[in-house]
């Protein structure tokens, strides 16, 4: 069954969520996992695309905004599921993506602002009510 980990940010700035998404995607891909980031918003997809090129001064994380890209470790999109096998989903959207159950692991990033917290609580209830194993980390 899919394991779900919530990352609760204290920082209310939107960039904090993008920074953590980059770090999680980088760590998972270095461990040999294929990662998909669900943004829920085309503008957020574009911002994350730029962050993945620049969040490290000395390197970038290979990625694609096309969900059918098989030659990169990370894909990102605002609504579509990856067409190739990915085992880690990073969720930046306010809602739970309908395709989340096909991943071995979901990393759900909860923003530090009140709207982000409220949406995160709703996602937590969604997963809890369906019996997913849950854990959380305060960041």
C-alpha atoms as an extended CHARMM CRD file, in Angstrom:
* protein
*
       139  EXT
         1         1  UNK       CA              0.0000000000        0.0000000000        0.0000000000  PROA      1               0.0000000000
         2         2  UNK       CA              1.0970000000        3.5520000000       -0.7120000000  PROA      2               0.0000000000
         3         3  UNK       CA              2.9260000000        5.2310000000        2.1960000000  PROA      3               0.0000000000
         4         4  UNK       CA              2.0700000000        8.8960000000        2.7050000000  PROA      4               0.0000000000
         5         5  UNK       CA              4.3610000000       11.3750000000        4.4080000000  PROA      5               0.0000000000
         6         6  UNK       CA              3.2640000000       14.9230000000        5.1480000000  PROA      6               0.0000000000
         7         7  UNK       CA              5.9220000000       17.6350000000        5.3790000000  PROA      7               0.0000000000
         8         8  UNK       CA              4.5630000000       20.5200000000        7.4630000000  PROA      8               0.0000000000
         9         9  UNK       CA              6.4000000000       23.7530000000        6.7320000000  PROA      9               0.0000000000
        10        10  UNK       CA              6.5850000000       26.6000000000        9.2300000000  PROA      10              0.0000000000
        11        11  UNK       CA              7.6380000000       29.0940000000        6.5510000000  PROA      11              0.0000000000
        12        12  UNK       CA              4.5360000000       30.6290000000        4.8870000000  PROA      12              0.0000000000
        13        13  UNK       CA              6.4610000000       31.7810000000        1.7860000000  PROA      13              0.0000000000
        14        14  UNK       CA              5.5430000000       29.9440000000       -1.4680000000  PROA      14              0.0000000000
        15        15  UNK       CA              9.2400000000       29.4880000000       -2.2700000000  PROA      15              0.0000000000
        16        16  UNK       CA              9.6260000000       27.2680000000        0.8030000000  PROA      16              0.0000000000
        17        17  UNK       CA              7.3380000000       24.6630000000       -0.7820000000  PROA      17              0.0000000000
        18        18  UNK       CA              9.2650000000       24.7860000000       -4.0650000000  PROA      18              0.0000000000
        19        19  UNK       CA             12.6140000000       24.4740000000       -2.2840000000  PROA      19              0.0000000000
        20        20  UNK       CA             11.4440000000       21.4190000000       -0.3510000000  PROA      20              0.0000000000
        21        21  UNK       CA              9.9350000000       19.8430000000       -3.4910000000  PROA      21              0.0000000000
        22        22  UNK       CA             13.3190000000       20.2150000000       -5.2140000000  PROA      22              0.0000000000
        23        23  UNK       CA             15.1650000000       18.6600000000       -2.2890000000  PROA      23              0.0000000000
        24        24  UNK       CA             12.7530000000       15.7220000000       -2.0280000000  PROA      24              0.0000000000
        25        25  UNK       CA             12.8600000000       15.0740000000       -5.7820000000  PROA      25              0.0000000000
        26        26  UNK       CA             16.6500000000       15.2530000000       -5.7680000000  PROA      26              0.0000000000
        27        27  UNK       CA             16.9990000000       12.8800000000       -2.8080000000  PROA      27              0.0000000000
        28        28  UNK       CA             14.5500000000       10.3340000000       -4.2210000000  PROA      28              0.0000000000
        29        29  UNK       CA             16.1000000000       10.4060000000       -7.6910000000  PROA      29              0.0000000000
        30        30  UNK       CA             19.5950000000        9.9440000000       -6.2270000000  PROA      30              0.0000000000
        31        31  UNK       CA             18.2740000000        6.8480000000       -4.4850000000  PROA      31              0.0000000000
        32        32  UNK       CA             17.2140000000        5.4810000000       -7.8640000000  PROA      32              0.0000000000
        33        33  UNK       CA             13.5230000000        6.3540000000       -7.6970000000  PROA      33              0.0000000000
        34        34  UNK       CA             11.5170000000        7.9110000000      -10.5000000000  PROA      34              0.0000000000
        35        35  UNK       CA              9.6300000000       10.9490000000       -9.2330000000  PROA      35              0.0000000000
        36        36  UNK       CA              6.5380000000       12.7810000000      -10.4210000000  PROA      36              0.0000000000
        37        37  UNK       CA              5.5930000000       16.1830000000       -8.9790000000  PROA      37              0.0000000000
        38        38  UNK       CA              1.9110000000       17.0840000000       -9.1400000000  PROA      38              0.0000000000
        39        39  UNK       CA              1.5680000000       20.8730000000       -8.9370000000  PROA      39              0.0000000000
        40        40  UNK       CA             -2.1570000000       21.4100000000       -9.5310000000  PROA      40              0.0000000000
        41        41  UNK       CA             -1.4350000000       24.7230000000      -11.2950000000  PROA      41              0.0000000000
        42        42  UNK       CA              0.2620000000       25.5310000000      -14.6320000000  PROA      42              0.0000000000
        43        43  UNK       CA              1.9800000000       28.6220000000      -13.1820000000  PROA      43              0.0000000000
        44        44  UNK       CA              3.3640000000       26.5330000000      -10.3170000000  PROA      44              0.0000000000
        45        45  UNK       CA              4.6080000000       23.9550000000      -12.8310000000  PROA      45              0.0000000000
        46        46  UNK       CA              6.4940000000       26.6990000000      -14.6520000000  PROA      46              0.0000000000
        47        47  UNK       CA              7.9660000000       28.0570000000      -11.4060000000  PROA      47              0.0000000000
        48        48  UNK       CA              9.0640000000       24.6060000000      -10.2720000000  PROA      48              0.0000000000
        49        49  UNK       CA             10.5810000000       23.9350000000      -13.7050000000  PROA      49              0.0000000000
        50        50  UNK       CA             12.7690000000       27.0210000000      -13.2170000000  PROA      50              0.0000000000
        51        51  UNK       CA             13.6210000000       26.0810000000       -9.6220000000  PROA      51              0.0000000000
        52        52  UNK       CA             14.7860000000       22.6100000000      -10.6390000000  PROA      52              0.0000000000
        53        53  UNK       CA             17.3320000000       24.2470000000      -12.9560000000  PROA      53              0.0000000000
        54        54  UNK       CA             18.6140000000       26.7200000000      -10.3710000000  PROA      54              0.0000000000
        55        55  UNK       CA             17.9990000000       25.5850000000       -6.7770000000  PROA      55              0.0000000000
        56        56  UNK       CA             21.6130000000       24.3600000000       -6.4850000000  PROA      56              0.0000000000
        57        57  UNK       CA             24.4830000000       26.6520000000       -7.4550000000  PROA      57              0.0000000000
        58        58  UNK       CA             26.6040000000       23.8030000000       -8.7610000000  PROA      58              0.0000000000
        59        59  UNK       CA             24.0790000000       21.4570000000      -10.3760000000  PROA      59              0.0000000000
        60        60  UNK       CA             20.5700000000       21.0390000000      -11.7300000000  PROA      60              0.0000000000
        61        61  UNK       CA             18.0810000000       18.2130000000      -11.4580000000  PROA      61              0.0000000000
        62        62  UNK       CA             17.2230000000       16.6330000000      -14.8450000000  PROA      62              0.0000000000
        63        63  UNK       CA             13.4680000000       16.7880000000      -15.3140000000  PROA      63              0.0000000000
        64        64  UNK       CA             10.6730000000       17.2810000000      -17.8450000000  PROA      64              0.0000000000
        65        65  UNK       CA              7.2700000000       18.9220000000      -17.8820000000  PROA      65              0.0000000000
        66        66  UNK       CA              5.9940000000       16.2370000000      -20.2670000000  PROA      66              0.0000000000
        67        67  UNK       CA              4.5300000000       13.2720000000      -18.4060000000  PROA      67              0.0000000000
        68        68  UNK       CA              5.6420000000       10.7720000000      -21.0550000000  PROA      68              0.0000000000
        69        69  UNK       CA              9.3640000000       11.6180000000      -20.7520000000  PROA      69              0.0000000000
        70        70  UNK       CA             11.0650000000        8.3100000000      -19.9810000000  PROA      70              0.0000000000
        71        71  UNK       CA             14.6700000000        9.4940000000      -20.0100000000  PROA      71              0.0000000000
        72        72  UNK       CA             14.5940000000       11.8160000000      -16.9700000000  PROA      72              0.0000000000
        73        73  UNK       CA             14.3180000000       10.9450000000      -13.2700000000  PROA      73              0.0000000000
        74        74  UNK       CA             11.7250000000       13.6430000000      -12.5090000000  PROA      74              0.0000000000
        75        75  UNK       CA              8.5500000000       14.7270000000      -14.2840000000  PROA      75              0.0000000000
        76        76  UNK       CA              6.1650000000       17.4820000000      -13.2740000000  PROA      76              0.0000000000
        77        77  UNK       CA              2.7240000000       18.5150000000      -14.3870000000  PROA      77              0.0000000000
        78        78  UNK       CA             -0.2970000000       20.3910000000      -13.0920000000  PROA      78              0.0000000000
        79        79  UNK       CA             -2.9280000000       17.7390000000      -13.8730000000  PROA      79              0.0000000000
        80        80  UNK       CA             -1.7390000000       14.7320000000      -15.8820000000  PROA      80              0.0000000000
        81        81  UNK       CA             -0.3620000000       11.5150000000      -14.4300000000  PROA      81              0.0000000000
        82        82  UNK       CA              2.9610000000       10.1710000000      -15.6800000000  PROA      82              0.0000000000
        83        83  UNK       CA              2.6780000000        7.6550000000      -18.4940000000  PROA      83              0.0000000000
        84        84  UNK       CA              5.8870000000        5.8770000000      -17.4610000000  PROA      84              0.0000000000
        85        85  UNK       CA              6.4880000000        4.1200000000      -14.1490000000  PROA      85              0.0000000000
        86        86  UNK       CA              7.2130000000        6.4660000000      -11.2440000000  PROA      86              0.0000000000
        87        87  UNK       CA              7.3320000000        5.2640000000       -7.6610000000  PROA      87              0.0000000000
        88        88  UNK       CA              7.4010000000        8.5790000000       -5.7620000000  PROA      88              0.0000000000
        89        89  UNK       CA              4.7750000000       11.3060000000       -6.0060000000  PROA      89              0.0000000000
        90        90  UNK       CA              5.4590000000       14.7680000000       -4.5880000000  PROA      90              0.0000000000
        91        91  UNK       CA              2.1970000000       16.6690000000       -4.1740000000  PROA      91              0.0000000000
        92        92  UNK       CA              2.1620000000       20.4660000000       -4.2020000000  PROA      92              0.0000000000
        93        93  UNK       CA             -1.5330000000       20.7870000000       -5.1000000000  PROA      93              0.0000000000
        94        94  UNK       CA             -4.3430000000       21.7310000000       -2.7370000000  PROA      94              0.0000000000
        95        95  UNK       CA             -6.1520000000       18.4920000000       -3.6190000000  PROA      95              0.0000000000
        96        96  UNK       CA             -5.1470000000       14.8400000000       -3.6650000000  PROA      96              0.0000000000
        97        97  UNK       CA             -4.4490000000       13.7090000000       -7.2340000000  PROA      97              0.0000000000
        98        98  UNK       CA             -6.8400000000       10.9250000000       -8.2410000000  PROA      98              0.0000000000
        99        99  UNK       CA             -3.9290000000        8.7770000000       -9.4200000000  PROA      99              0.0000000000
       100       100  UNK       CA             -1.9840000000        8.8600000000       -6.1080000000  PROA      100             0.0000000000
       101       101  UNK       CA             -2.6430000000        5.1980000000       -5.2630000000  PROA      101             0.0000000000
       102       102  UNK       CA             -0.3950000000        3.9210000000       -8.0350000000  PROA      102             0.0000000000
       103       103  UNK       CA              2.7710000000        5.2040000000       -6.3090000000  PROA      103             0.0000000000
       104       104  UNK       CA              4.7370000000        3.4270000000       -3.6050000000  PROA      104             0.0000000000
       105       105  UNK       CA              5.2340000000        6.6830000000       -1.7550000000  PROA      105             0.0000000000
       106       106  UNK       CA              3.5320000000       10.0800000000       -1.6100000000  PROA      106             0.0000000000
       107       107  UNK       CA              5.3130000000       13.1250000000       -0.1810000000  PROA      107             0.0000000000
       108       108  UNK       CA              2.7080000000       15.7970000000        0.5210000000  PROA      108             0.0000000000
       109       109  UNK       CA              4.0500000000       19.2960000000        1.1790000000  PROA      109             0.0000000000
       110       110  UNK       CA              1.8920000000       21.4910000000        3.4160000000  PROA      110             0.0000000000
       111       111  UNK       CA              2.5430000000       25.2350000000        3.3060000000  PROA      111             0.0000000000
       112       112  UNK       CA              3.0240000000       27.3110000000        6.4400000000  PROA      112             0.0000000000
       113       113  UNK       CA              0.1530000000       29.7180000000        5.6940000000  PROA      113             0.0000000000
       114       114  UNK       CA             -3.3780000000       29.1710000000        7.0010000000  PROA      114             0.0000000000
       115       115  UNK       CA             -4.8450000000       28.2470000000        3.5970000000  PROA      115             0.0000000000
       116       116  UNK       CA             -2.0660000000       25.7110000000        3.0730000000  PROA      116             0.0000000000
       117       117  UNK       CA             -2.6600000000       24.2230000000        6.5340000000  PROA      117             0.0000000000
       118       118  UNK       CA             -6.4180000000       23.9150000000        5.9340000000  PROA      118             0.0000000000
       119       119  UNK       CA             -5.8760000000       22.1750000000        2.5810000000  PROA      119             0.0000000000
       120       120  UNK       CA             -3.2620000000       19.9070000000        4.1960000000  PROA      120             0.0000000000
       121       121  UNK       CA             -5.7090000000       18.8860000000        6.9370000000  PROA      121             0.0000000000
       122       122  UNK       CA             -8.2900000000       17.9830000000        4.2670000000  PROA      122             0.0000000000
       123       123  UNK       CA             -5.7110000000       15.8500000000        2.4130000000  PROA      123             0.0000000000
       124       124  UNK       CA             -4.6840000000       14.1690000000        5.6880000000  PROA      124             0.0000000000
       125       125  UNK       CA             -8.3430000000       13.2380000000        6.3470000000  PROA      125             0.0000000000
       126       126  UNK       CA             -8.6830000000       11.9300000000        2.7930000000  PROA      126             0.0000000000
       127       127  UNK       CA             -5.7320000000        9.5520000000        3.2070000000  PROA      127             0.0000000000
       128       128  UNK       CA             -6.6280000000        8.6090000000        6.8030000000  PROA      128             0.0000000000
       129       129  UNK       CA            -10.2300000000        7.7810000000        5.9000000000  PROA      129             0.0000000000
       130       130  UNK       CA             -9.0060000000        5.4290000000        3.1580000000  PROA      130             0.0000000000
       131       131  UNK       CA             -6.6060000000        3.5980000000        5.4410000000  PROA      131             0.0000000000
       132       132  UNK       CA             -3.2770000000        4.8180000000        4.0280000000  PROA      132             0.0000000000
       133       133  UNK       CA             -0.3080000000        4.5610000000        6.4170000000  PROA      133             0.0000000000
       134       134  UNK       CA              0.5150000000        8.1490000000        7.4080000000  PROA      134             0.0000000000
       135       135  UNK       CA              3.4400000000        9.9640000000        8.9480000000  PROA      135             0.0000000000
       136       136  UNK       CA              4.4050000000       13.6010000000        9.2460000000  PROA      136             0.0000000000
       137       137  UNK       CA              7.4910000000       15.7310000000        9.7080000000  PROA      137             0.0000000000
       138       138  UNK       CA              7.5290000000       19.3240000000       10.9260000000  PROA      138             0.0000000000
       139       139  UNK       CA             10.0450000000       21.3110000000        8.9340000000  PROA      139             0.0000000000
